[in-house]
Amino acid sequence: MVLDIIGVTFGDSTFLNPLIRTHQQADLRIVGLCAPLDCLFELVGVGAVLRLFPSVEDARALRQQWAGHGPTMP
């Protein structure tokens, strides 16, 4: 699942909790992280846990790279 958050300008725990829960249950890839959310992600440490990509194309390319390599992806 690719989530583009390029237009998101505010986030708090009600924003982060669903992202973390989704990440735990699915292959969540987040695209478009920019200020001020990048500071929030760094402050609470989720940037090291969630999978962040610079573009939708990059996020999709990783999925295509792993297609056909079994049920798990890195």
N, C-alpha and C positions, 0 to 999 in steps of 0.2 A: 504494500500500500504506500503510495507516494502522497505526501501532504505538503502542498505549497503554501508557505506562510509569509510570502513576500509582502503582502499588504497588511499584516498584523502589526499594530503599533503598541499594543499593551498586552501584558500577560501577568497573571499571578497564579496562586495555587490552583484556582479553578480552571486555569488554562493548562498548567503543567500536569496535574493529576490524570486527566484523560489521555494525555500523550504518553505518560509512563505506563498506564494500564494497557493501552493499545500496544505499545512496544513489547510488553511482557507476553501478549497473546498473539501478536502478528508480526510480520516483517514490515515494520514501519520505517519509512525513509522520509526525512524532513528536508525540505528544500526552501531556500530563500531566507535563512536566518540573517537578520540585520538589526542594527540599533533600533530601539533600546533592548530588544529581546536577547541579543547576544550577551549583554551584560547580565541579564537575569539567568540565562542558561549557565554562564560561567560561575556566577555567585552561588547558585544552589548545586552546582556540580552535575547537572543533567547533560551538559554538552559532552561529557565523557561517556555517558551511558547511551544516549540516543544516537541514531545514525543520521548524520548531517551531510548534505550534499550541496554543492554550489548551484546545480541546475537540475531541472526535471530530467533532462537528457542523461545526465550523469547517474542519477538514481535509477533510471530505467535501464541504462547500459549494464549496470551491475547485475540486475535480474536476468537480462538476456545472456550475460556471460555465464551464469550458473544454471541456466536452463538445461535440463537433461543430466544434471550431476547429482541426482538423488533428491531426497525430500528436504534436506537442510541446506541452508546457505549461510555464509559467514556474516 
